[in-house]
Amino acid sequence: CSRRPAPTGLRASRTATVPHADRRVRRHRRAIAAAASLAADLRAASTGNGAQRR
């Protein structure tokens, strides 16, 4: 796959033009963090249960 630097510039210009993009990005980051932590907890629980079960 070929990486192109265009998407980053496009994203930067888009966030610069859209005023409420920062708020949306913050909310999205919070959601990503929550999902990541939840996934980590699920992974730890699944590994612990798997070690006990198997």
C-alpha distance matrix in Angstrom:
0.0 3.8 6.5 9.7 13.1 14.6 14.5 16.5 19.0 19.3 19.9 22.4 24.3 24.4 25.9 28.2 29.5 29.9 32.9 32.5 28.8 29.8 32.0 29.3 26.8 29.5 30.3 26.7 26.4 29.7 28.5 25.4 27.7 30.1 27.6 26.2 29.8 30.8 27.9 28.9 32.5 31.7 29.8 32.7 35.2 33.5 33.2 36.9 38.1 36.2 37.8 41.2 40.8 39.2
3.8 0.0 3.8 6.4 10.0 11.7 12.4 14.2 16.3 17.0 18.1 20.2 21.9 22.5 24.2 26.1 27.4 28.3 31.3 31.3 27.7 28.7 31.2 28.8 26.2 29.1 30.2 26.8 26.5 30.0 29.2 26.1 28.4 31.1 28.9 27.5 31.1 32.4 29.8 30.7 34.4 33.9 32.1 34.9 37.5 36.1 35.8 39.4 40.8 39.0 40.6 43.9 43.8 42.3
6.5 3.8 0.0 3.8 6.7 9.0 9.4 10.7 13.0 14.1 14.9 16.8 18.7 19.5 20.9 22.7 24.4 25.3 28.1 28.2 24.5 25.3 27.9 25.8 23.0 25.9 27.3 24.0 23.5 27.1 26.6 23.6 25.8 28.7 26.8 25.4 28.9 30.5 28.2 29.1 32.7 32.6 30.9 33.6 36.4 35.3 35.1 38.5 40.0 38.6 40.1 43.4 43.5 42.3
9.7 6.4 3.8 0.0 3.8 5.5 7.0 8.6 10.1 11.1 12.7 14.3 15.8 16.9 18.7 20.1 21.6 22.9 25.8 26.4 22.8 23.9 26.8 24.8 22.2 25.3 27.0 23.9 23.7 27.4 27.1 24.4 26.7 29.7 28.1 27.0 30.5 32.2 30.2 31.2 34.8 34.8 33.4 36.1 38.8 37.9 37.9 41.2 42.8 41.6 43.1 46.3 46.4 45.4
13.1 10.0 6.7 3.8 0.0 3.8 5.8 5.8 6.9 9.0 10.4 11.3 12.9 14.6 16.1 17.1 18.9 20.5 23.2 24.1 20.6 21.3 24.5 22.9 20.3 23.2 25.3 22.6 22.1 25.9 26.1 23.6 25.6 28.8 27.7 26.6 29.9 31.9 30.3 31.1 34.6 35.0 33.9 36.3 39.1 38.5 38.6 41.7 43.4 42.5 43.9 47.1 47.4 46.6
14.6 11.7 9.0 5.5 3.8 0.0 3.8 5.5 5.3 6.1 8.5 9.9 10.6 12.0 14.2 15.3 16.4 18.1 21.2 22.2 18.9 20.2 23.3 21.6 19.5 22.8 24.6 22.0 22.2 25.9 26.0 23.9 26.3 29.3 28.2 27.5 30.9 32.6 31.2 32.4 35.8 36.0 35.2 37.8 40.4 39.8 40.2 43.3 44.8 44.0 45.7 48.7 48.9 48.2
14.5 12.4 9.4 7.0 5.8 3.8 0.0 3.8 5.5 5.0 5.9 8.5 9.8 10.2 12.0 13.9 15.1 16.0 19.1 19.5 16.0 17.5 20.3 18.3 16.2 19.5 21.1 18.4 18.7 22.5 22.3 20.3 22.9 25.7 24.5 24.1 27.6 29.1 27.8 29.2 32.5 32.7 32.1 34.8 37.1 36.6 37.2 40.3 41.7 41.0 42.9 45.8 45.9 45.4
16.5 14.2 10.7 8.6 5.8 5.5 3.8 0.0 3.8 5.4 5.0 6.1 8.6 9.7 10.5 12.1 14.2 15.2 17.7 18.3 14.8 15.5 18.6 17.2 14.6 17.6 19.8 17.3 17.1 20.9 21.3 19.3 21.4 24.5 23.8 23.1 26.3 28.3 27.2 28.3 31.6 32.2 31.5 33.9 36.5 36.3 36.8 39.6 41.3 40.8 42.5 45.3 45.7 45.4
19.0 16.3 13.0 10.1 6.9 5.3 5.5 3.8 0.0 3.8 5.4 5.0 6.1 8.4 9.9 10.4 12.2 14.1 16.8 18.1 15.0 16.0 19.4 18.4 16.2 19.2 21.6 19.6 19.6 23.3 24.0 22.3 24.4 27.5 27.0 26.5 29.6 31.6 30.7 31.8 35.0 35.7 35.2 37.5 40.1 40.0 40.5 43.3 45.0 44.6 46.2 49.0 49.5 49.2
19.3 17.0 14.1 11.1 9.0 6.1 5.0 5.4 3.8 0.0 3.8 5.4 5.2 6.0 8.6 9.7 10.5 12.0 15.2 16.4 13.4 15.2 18.3 16.8 15.2 18.7 20.5 18.5 19.2 22.8 23.0 21.7 24.2 27.0 26.4 26.4 29.6 31.1 30.4 31.9 34.9 35.3 35.1 37.7 39.9 39.7 40.6 43.4 44.8 44.5 46.4 49.1 49.3 49.1
19.9 18.1 14.9 12.7 10.4 8.5 5.9 5.0 5.4 3.8 0.0 3.8 5.5 5.0 6.1 8.4 9.9 10.4 13.2 13.8 10.4 11.9 14.9 13.3 11.5 14.9 16.8 14.8 15.4 19.0 19.4 18.2 20.6 23.3 22.9 23.0 26.1 27.7 27.2 28.7 31.6 32.2 32.1 34.6 36.8 36.8 37.7 40.4 41.8 41.7 43.6 46.2 46.5 46.5
22.4 20.2 16.8 14.3 11.3 9.9 8.5 6.1 5.0 5.4 3.8 0.0 3.8 5.4 5.2 6.1 8.6 10.0 12.1 13.4 10.4 11.1 14.6 14.1 12.0 14.9 17.5 16.1 16.2 19.7 20.7 19.6 21.6 24.5 24.6 24.5 27.2 29.2 29.0 30.1 33.0 34.0 33.9 36.1 38.4 38.7 39.5 42.0 43.7 43.7 45.4 47.9 48.5 48.6
24.3 21.9 18.7 15.8 12.9 10.6 9.8 8.6 6.1 5.2 5.5 3.8 0.0 3.8 5.5 4.9 6.1 8.5 11.2 13.3 10.9 12.4 15.8 15.3 14.2 17.2 19.5 18.4 19.0 22.4 23.3 22.5 24.7 27.4 27.5 27.6 30.4 32.2 32.0 33.4 36.2 37.0 37.1 39.4 41.6 41.8 42.8 45.3 46.8 46.9 48.7 51.2 51.6 51.7
24.4 22.5 19.5 16.9 14.6 12.0 10.2 9.7 8.4 6.0 5.0 5.4 3.8 0.0 3.8 5.4 5.2 6.0 9.4 10.8 8.3 10.7 13.6 12.5 12.0 15.3 17.0 15.9 17.2 20.4 20.9 20.5 23.0 25.3 25.3 25.9 28.8 30.2 30.1 31.9 34.5 35.1 35.5 37.9 39.8 40.0 41.3 43.8 45.0 45.2 47.2 49.6 49.8 50.1
25.9 24.2 20.9 18.7 16.1 14.2 12.0 10.5 9.9 8.6 6.1 5.2 5.5 3.8 0.0 3.8 5.5 5.2 7.2 8.3 5.5 7.1 10.4 10.0 9.1 12.1 14.2 13.6 14.6 17.5 18.6 18.4 20.5 22.9 23.4 23.9 26.5 28.1 28.4 29.9 32.4 33.3 33.8 36.0 37.9 38.5 39.7 42.0 43.4 43.8 45.7 47.9 48.4 48.8
28.2 26.1 22.7 20.1 17.1 15.3 13.9 12.1 10.4 9.7 8.4 6.1 4.9 5.4 3.8 0.0 3.8 5.7 7.0 9.6 8.1 9.0 12.4 12.9 12.3 14.7 17.2 17.0 17.7 20.5 21.9 21.8 23.6 26.1 26.8 27.2 29.6 31.5 31.9 33.2 35.6 36.7 37.2 39.2 41.3 41.9 43.0 45.3 46.8 47.2 49.0 51.3 51.9 52.3
29.5 27.4 24.4 21.6 18.9 16.4 15.1 14.2 12.2 10.5 9.9 8.6 6.1 5.2 5.5 3.8 0.0 3.8 6.3 9.3 8.6 10.7 13.4 13.6 13.9 16.5 18.4 18.3 19.6 22.3 23.3 23.6 25.7 27.8 28.4 29.2 31.7 33.2 33.6 35.3 37.6 38.5 39.1 41.3 43.2 43.7 45.0 47.3 48.6 49.0 51.0 53.2 53.6 54.1
29.9 28.3 25.3 22.9 20.5 18.1 16.0 15.2 14.1 12.0 10.4 10.0 8.5 6.0 5.2 5.7 3.8 0.0 3.8 5.8 5.5 8.3 10.3 10.3 11.3 13.9 15.3 15.5 17.3 19.6 20.4 21.1 23.3 25.1 25.8 27.0 29.3 30.6 31.2 33.1 35.1 35.9 36.9 39.1 40.7 41.3 42.9 45.0 46.2 46.8 48.9 50.9 51.2 51.9
32.9 31.3 28.1 25.8 23.2 21.2 19.1 17.7 16.8 15.2 13.2 12.1 11.2 9.4 7.2 7.0 6.3 3.8 0.0 3.8 5.6 7.0 8.5 9.8 11.2 12.9 14.4 15.5 17.1 18.8 20.2 21.3 23.0 24.7 25.9 27.2 29.1 30.4 31.5 33.2 35.0 36.1 37.3 39.2 40.7 41.7 43.3 45.2 46.4 47.3 49.3 51.1 51.6 52.6
32.5 31.3 28.2 26.4 24.1 22.2 19.5 18.3 18.1 16.4 13.8 13.4 13.3 10.8 8.3 9.6 9.3 5.8 3.8 0.0 3.8 5.5 5.4 6.5 8.8 10.2 11.0 12.5 14.4 15.8 16.9 18.4 20.2 21.5 22.7 24.3 26.1 27.2 28.5 30.3 31.9 33.0 34.4 36.3 37.6 38.6 40.4 42.2 43.2 44.3 46.4 48.0 48.5 49.6
28.8 27.7 24.5 22.8 20.6 18.9 16.0 14.8 15.0 13.4 10.4 10.4 10.9 8.3 5.5 8.1 8.6 5.5 5.6 3.8 0.0 3.8 5.4 5.0 6.0 8.5 9.9 10.2 12.0 14.1 15.1 16.0 18.0 19.7 20.6 21.8 24.0 25.3 26.1 27.9 29.8 30.8 31.9 34.0 35.5 36.3 37.9 39.9 41.1 41.8 43.9 45.8 46.2 47.1
29.8 28.7 25.3 23.9 21.3 20.2 17.5 15.5 16.0 15.2 11.9 11.1 12.4 10.7 7.1 9.0 10.7 8.3 7.0 5.5 3.8 0.0 3.8 5.4 5.0 6.1 8.6 9.7 10.3 12.3 14.1 15.0 16.2 18.3 19.7 20.6 22.3 24.0 25.2 26.5 28.4 29.8 30.8 32.5 34.2 35.3 36.8 38.5 40.0 40.9 42.7 44.6 45.3 46.2
32.0 31.2 27.9 26.8 24.5 23.3 20.3 18.6 19.4 18.3 14.9 14.6 15.8 13.6 10.4 12.4 13.4 10.3 8.5 5.4 5.4 3.8 0.0 3.8 5.4 5.1 6.3 8.5 9.9 10.7 12.4 14.2 15.3 16.6 18.3 19.8 21.2 22.5 24.1 25.7 27.1 28.4 29.9 31.6 32.9 34.2 35.9 37.4 38.6 39.9 41.8 43.4 44.1 45.3
29.3 28.8 25.8 24.8 22.9 21.6 18.3 17.2 18.4 16.8 13.3 14.1 15.3 12.5 10.0 12.9 13.6 10.3 9.8 6.5 5.0 5.4 3.8 0.0 3.8 5.5 5.2 6.0 8.5 9.9 10.5 12.1 14.1 15.3 16.3 18.0 19.9 20.8 22.1 24.0 25.6 26.5 28.0 30.0 31.2 32.1 34.0 35.8 36.8 37.8 39.9 41.6 42.0 43.1
26.8 26.2 23.0 22.2 20.3 19.5 16.2 14.6 16.2 15.2 11.5 12.0 14.2 12.0 9.1 12.3 13.9 11.3 11.2 8.8 6.0 5.0 5.4 3.8 0.0 3.8 5.4 4.9 6.0 8.5 9.7 10.2 12.0 14.0 14.9 15.9 18.0 19.5 20.4 22.0 24.0 25.1 26.1 28.0 29.7 30.6 32.1 34.0 35.3 36.1 38.1 40.0 40.6 41.4
29.5 29.1 25.9 25.3 23.2 22.8 19.5 17.6 19.2 18.7 14.9 14.9 17.2 15.3 12.1 14.7 16.5 13.9 12.9 10.2 8.5 6.1 5.1 5.5 3.8 0.0 3.8 5.4 5.1 6.2 8.6 9.8 10.5 12.3 14.1 15.1 16.5 18.2 19.7 20.9 22.5 24.1 25.3 26.8 28.4 29.7 31.2 32.8 34.2 35.4 37.1 38.8 39.7 40.8
30.3 30.2 27.3 27.0 25.3 24.6 21.1 19.8 21.6 20.5 16.8 17.5 19.5 17.0 14.2 17.2 18.4 15.3 14.4 11.0 9.9 8.6 6.3 5.2 5.4 3.8 0.0 3.8 5.5 5.1 6.2 8.6 9.9 10.6 12.3 14.1 15.4 16.4 18.1 19.9 21.0 22.3 24.0 25.7 26.8 28.1 29.9 31.4 32.5 33.8 35.8 37.3 37.9 39.2
26.7 26.8 24.0 23.9 22.6 22.0 18.4 17.3 19.6 18.5 14.8 16.1 18.4 15.9 13.6 17.0 18.3 15.5 15.5 12.5 10.2 9.7 8.5 6.0 4.9 5.4 3.8 0.0 3.8 5.4 5.0 6.1 8.5 9.8 10.4 12.0 14.1 15.1 16.1 18.1 19.8 20.6 21.9 24.0 25.3 26.2 28.0 29.8 30.9 31.8 33.9 35.7 36.1 37.1
26.4 26.5 23.5 23.7 22.1 22.2 18.7 17.1 19.6 19.2 15.4 16.2 19.0 17.2 14.6 17.7 19.6 17.3 17.1 14.4 12.0 10.3 9.9 8.5 6.0 5.1 5.5 3.8 0.0 3.8 5.4 4.9 6.1 8.5 9.7 10.3 12.1 14.0 14.9 16.2 18.1 19.6 20.5 22.2 24.0 25.1 26.4 28.2 29.7 30.6 32.4 34.3 35.1 36.0
29.7 30.0 27.1 27.4 25.9 25.9 22.5 20.9 23.3 22.8 19.0 19.7 22.4 20.4 17.5 20.5 22.3 19.6 18.8 15.8 14.1 12.3 10.7 9.9 8.5 6.2 5.1 5.4 3.8 0.0 3.8 5.4 5.1 6.1 8.5 9.8 10.5 12.1 14.0 15.2 16.4 18.1 19.6 21.0 22.3 23.9 25.5 26.8 28.2 29.6 31.3 32.8 33.7 35.0
28.5 29.2 26.6 27.1 26.1 26.0 22.3 21.3 24.0 23.0 19.4 20.7 23.3 20.9 18.6 21.9 23.3 20.4 20.2 16.9 15.1 14.1 12.4 10.5 9.7 8.6 6.2 5.0 5.4 3.8 0.0 3.8 5.4 5.1 6.1 8.5 9.9 10.4 12.0 14.0 15.2 16.1 17.9 19.8 20.8 21.9 23.9 25.4 26.4 27.6 29.7 31.2 31.7 33.0
25.4 26.1 23.6 24.4 23.6 23.9 20.3 19.3 22.3 21.7 18.2 19.6 22.5 20.5 18.4 21.8 23.6 21.1 21.3 18.4 16.0 15.0 14.2 12.1 10.2 9.8 8.6 6.1 4.9 5.4 3.8 0.0 3.8 5.5 5.1 6.0 8.5 9.7 10.3 12.0 14.1 15.0 16.0 18.1 19.6 20.4 22.0 23.9 25.2 26.0 28.0 29.8 30.4 31.3
27.7 28.4 25.8 26.7 25.6 26.3 22.9 21.4 24.4 24.2 20.6 21.6 24.7 23.0 20.5 23.6 25.7 23.3 23.0 20.2 18.0 16.2 15.3 14.1 12.0 10.5 9.9 8.5 6.1 5.1 5.4 3.8 0.0 3.8 5.5 5.0 6.1 8.5 9.7 10.4 12.2 14.0 15.0 16.3 18.1 19.5 20.8 22.3 24.0 25.1 26.7 28.5 29.5 30.5
30.1 31.1 28.7 29.7 28.8 29.3 25.7 24.5 27.5 27.0 23.3 24.5 27.4 25.3 22.9 26.1 27.8 25.1 24.7 21.5 19.7 18.3 16.6 15.3 14.0 12.3 10.6 9.8 8.5 6.1 5.1 5.5 3.8 0.0 3.8 5.4 5.2 6.0 8.4 9.8 10.5 12.1 14.0 15.3 16.3 17.9 19.7 20.9 22.1 23.6 25.5 26.8 27.7 29.1
27.6 28.9 26.8 28.1 27.7 28.2 24.5 23.8 27.0 26.4 22.9 24.6 27.5 25.3 23.4 26.8 28.4 25.8 25.9 22.7 20.6 19.7 18.3 16.3 14.9 14.1 12.3 10.4 9.7 8.5 6.1 5.1 5.5 3.8 0.0 3.8 5.5 5.0 5.9 8.5 9.8 10.3 11.9 14.0 15.0 15.9 17.9 19.6 20.5 21.6 23.8 25.3 25.8 27.0
26.2 27.5 25.4 27.0 26.6 27.5 24.1 23.1 26.5 26.4 23.0 24.5 27.6 25.9 23.9 27.2 29.2 27.0 27.2 24.3 21.8 20.6 19.8 18.0 15.9 15.1 14.1 12.0 10.3 9.8 8.5 6.0 5.0 5.4 3.8 0.0 3.8 5.4 5.0 6.1 8.6 9.8 10.3 12.2 14.1 15.0 16.2 18.1 19.6 20.4 22.1 24.1 24.9 25.8
29.8 31.1 28.9 30.5 29.9 30.9 27.6 26.3 29.6 29.6 26.1 27.2 30.4 28.8 26.5 29.6 31.7 29.3 29.1 26.1 24.0 22.3 21.2 19.9 18.0 16.5 15.4 14.1 12.1 10.5 9.9 8.5 6.1 5.2 5.5 3.8 0.0 3.8 5.4 5.0 6.2 8.6 9.7 10.5 12.1 13.9 15.2 16.4 18.0 19.5 20.9 22.5 23.7 24.9
30.8 32.4 30.5 32.2 31.9 32.6 29.1 28.3 31.6 31.1 27.7 29.2 32.2 30.2 28.1 31.5 33.2 30.6 30.4 27.2 25.3 24.0 22.5 20.8 19.5 18.2 16.4 15.1 14.0 12.1 10.4 9.7 8.5 6.0 5.0 5.4 3.8 0.0 3.8 5.4 5.1 6.1 8.5 9.8 10.4 11.9 14.0 15.2 16.1 17.7 19.7 20.9 21.7 23.2
27.9 29.8 28.2 30.2 30.3 31.2 27.8 27.2 30.7 30.4 27.2 29.0 32.0 30.1 28.4 31.9 33.6 31.2 31.5 28.5 26.1 25.2 24.1 22.1 20.4 19.7 18.1 16.1 14.9 14.0 12.0 10.3 9.7 8.4 5.9 5.0 5.4 3.8 0.0 3.8 5.4 5.0 6.0 8.5 9.7 10.2 12.0 14.0 15.0 15.8 17.9 19.7 20.2 21.2
28.9 30.7 29.1 31.2 31.1 32.4 29.2 28.3 31.8 31.9 28.7 30.1 33.4 31.9 29.9 33.2 35.3 33.1 33.2 30.3 27.9 26.5 25.7 24.0 22.0 20.9 19.9 18.1 16.2 15.2 14.0 12.0 10.4 9.8 8.5 6.1 5.0 5.4 3.8 0.0 3.8 5.4 5.0 6.1 8.5 9.7 10.4 12.1 14.0 14.9 16.3 18.2 19.4 20.3
32.5 34.4 32.7 34.8 34.6 35.8 32.5 31.6 35.0 34.9 31.6 33.0 36.2 34.5 32.4 35.6 37.6 35.1 35.0 31.9 29.8 28.4 27.1 25.6 24.0 22.5 21.0 19.8 18.1 16.4 15.2 14.1 12.2 10.5 9.8 8.6 6.2 5.1 5.4 3.8 0.0 3.8 5.4 5.1 6.0 8.4 9.8 10.5 12.0 13.8 15.2 16.5 17.7 19.3
31.7 33.9 32.6 34.8 35.0 36.0 32.7 32.2 35.7 35.3 32.2 34.0 37.0 35.1 33.3 36.7 38.5 35.9 36.1 33.0 30.8 29.8 28.4 26.5 25.1 24.1 22.3 20.6 19.6 18.1 16.1 15.0 14.0 12.1 10.3 9.8 8.6 6.1 5.0 5.4 3.8 0.0 3.8 5.5 5.1 5.9 8.4 9.8 10.3 11.7 13.9 15.1 15.7 17.1
29.8 32.1 30.9 33.4 33.9 35.2 32.1 31.5 35.2 35.1 32.1 33.9 37.1 35.5 33.8 37.2 39.1 36.9 37.3 34.4 31.9 30.8 29.9 28.0 26.1 25.3 24.0 21.9 20.5 19.6 17.9 16.0 15.0 14.0 11.9 10.3 9.7 8.5 6.0 5.0 5.4 3.8 0.0 3.8 5.5 5.1 6.0 8.5 9.8 10.2 12.0 14.1 14.8 15.5
32.7 34.9 33.6 36.1 36.3 37.8 34.8 33.9 37.5 37.7 34.6 36.1 39.4 37.9 36.0 39.2 41.3 39.1 39.2 36.3 34.0 32.5 31.6 30.0 28.0 26.8 25.7 24.0 22.2 21.0 19.8 18.1 16.3 15.3 14.0 12.2 10.5 9.8 8.5 6.1 5.1 5.5 3.8 0.0 3.8 5.5 5.2 6.1 8.5 9.7 10.5 12.3 13.9 14.9
35.2 37.5 36.4 38.8 39.1 40.4 37.1 36.5 40.1 39.9 36.8 38.4 41.6 39.8 37.9 41.3 43.2 40.7 40.7 37.6 35.5 34.2 32.9 31.2 29.7 28.4 26.8 25.3 24.0 22.3 20.8 19.6 18.1 16.3 15.0 14.1 12.1 10.4 9.7 8.5 6.0 5.1 5.5 3.8 0.0 3.8 5.5 5.1 6.0 8.3 9.8 10.6 11.8 13.6
33.5 36.1 35.3 37.9 38.5 39.8 36.6 36.3 40.0 39.7 36.8 38.7 41.8 40.0 38.5 41.9 43.7 41.3 41.7 38.6 36.3 35.3 34.2 32.1 30.6 29.7 28.1 26.2 25.1 23.9 21.9 20.4 19.5 17.9 15.9 15.0 13.9 11.9 10.2 9.7 8.4 5.9 5.1 5.5 3.8 0.0 3.8 5.5 5.1 5.8 8.4 9.8 10.0 11.3
33.2 35.8 35.1 37.9 38.6 40.2 37.2 36.8 40.5 40.6 37.7 39.5 42.8 41.3 39.7 43.0 45.0 42.9 43.3 40.4 37.9 36.8 35.9 34.0 32.1 31.2 29.9 28.0 26.4 25.5 23.9 22.0 20.8 19.7 17.9 16.2 15.2 14.0 12.0 10.4 9.8 8.4 6.0 5.2 5.5 3.8 0.0 3.8 5.5 4.9 6.0 8.6 9.7 10.0
36.9 39.4 38.5 41.2 41.7 43.3 40.3 39.6 43.3 43.4 40.4 42.0 45.3 43.8 42.0 45.3 47.3 45.0 45.2 42.2 39.9 38.5 37.4 35.8 34.0 32.8 31.4 29.8 28.2 26.8 25.4 23.9 22.3 20.9 19.6 18.1 16.4 15.2 14.0 12.1 10.5 9.8 8.5 6.1 5.1 5.5 3.8 0.0 3.8 5.4 5.1 6.3 8.5 9.9
38.1 40.8 40.0 42.8 43.4 44.8 41.7 41.3 45.0 44.8 41.8 43.7 46.8 45.0 43.4 46.8 48.6 46.2 46.4 43.2 41.1 40.0 38.6 36.8 35.3 34.2 32.5 30.9 29.7 28.2 26.4 25.2 24.0 22.1 20.5 19.6 18.0 16.1 15.0 14.0 12.0 10.3 9.8 8.5 6.0 5.1 5.5 3.8 0.0 3.8 5.4 5.1 5.8 8.2
36.2 39.0 38.6 41.6 42.5 44.0 41.0 40.8 44.6 44.5 41.7 43.7 46.9 45.2 43.8 47.2 49.0 46.8 47.3 44.3 41.8 40.9 39.9 37.8 36.1 35.4 33.8 31.8 30.6 29.6 27.6 26.0 25.1 23.6 21.6 20.4 19.5 17.7 15.8 14.9 13.8 11.7 10.2 9.7 8.3 5.8 4.9 5.4 3.8 0.0 3.8 5.4 5.0 5.5
37.8 40.6 40.1 43.1 43.9 45.7 42.9 42.5 46.2 46.4 43.6 45.4 48.7 47.2 45.7 49.0 51.0 48.9 49.3 46.4 43.9 42.7 41.8 39.9 38.1 37.1 35.8 33.9 32.4 31.3 29.7 28.0 26.7 25.5 23.8 22.1 20.9 19.7 17.9 16.3 15.2 13.9 12.0 10.5 9.8 8.4 6.0 5.1 5.4 3.8 0.0 3.8 5.6 5.4
41.2 43.9 43.4 46.3 47.1 48.7 45.8 45.3 49.0 49.1 46.2 47.9 51.2 49.6 47.9 51.3 53.2 50.9 51.1 48.0 45.8 44.6 43.4 41.6 40.0 38.8 37.3 35.7 34.3 32.8 31.2 29.8 28.5 26.8 25.3 24.1 22.5 20.9 19.7 18.2 16.5 15.1 14.1 12.3 10.6 9.8 8.6 6.3 5.1 5.4 3.8 0.0 3.8 5.7
40.8 43.8 43.5 46.4 47.4 48.9 45.9 45.7 49.5 49.3 46.5 48.5 51.6 49.8 48.4 51.9 53.6 51.2 51.6 48.5 46.2 45.3 44.1 42.0 40.6 39.7 37.9 36.1 35.1 33.7 31.7 30.4 29.5 27.7 25.8 24.9 23.7 21.7 20.2 19.4 17.7 15.7 14.8 13.9 11.8 10.0 9.7 8.5 5.8 5.0 5.6 3.8 0.0 3.8
39.2 42.3 42.3 45.4 46.6 48.2 45.4 45.4 49.2 49.1 46.5 48.6 51.7 50.1 48.8 52.3 54.1 51.9 52.6 49.6 47.1 46.2 45.3 43.1 41.4 40.8 39.2 37.1 36.0 35.0 33.0 31.3 30.5 29.1 27.0 25.8 24.9 23.2 21.2 20.3 19.3 17.1 15.5 14.9 13.6 11.3 10.0 9.9 8.2 5.5 5.4 5.7 3.8 0.0
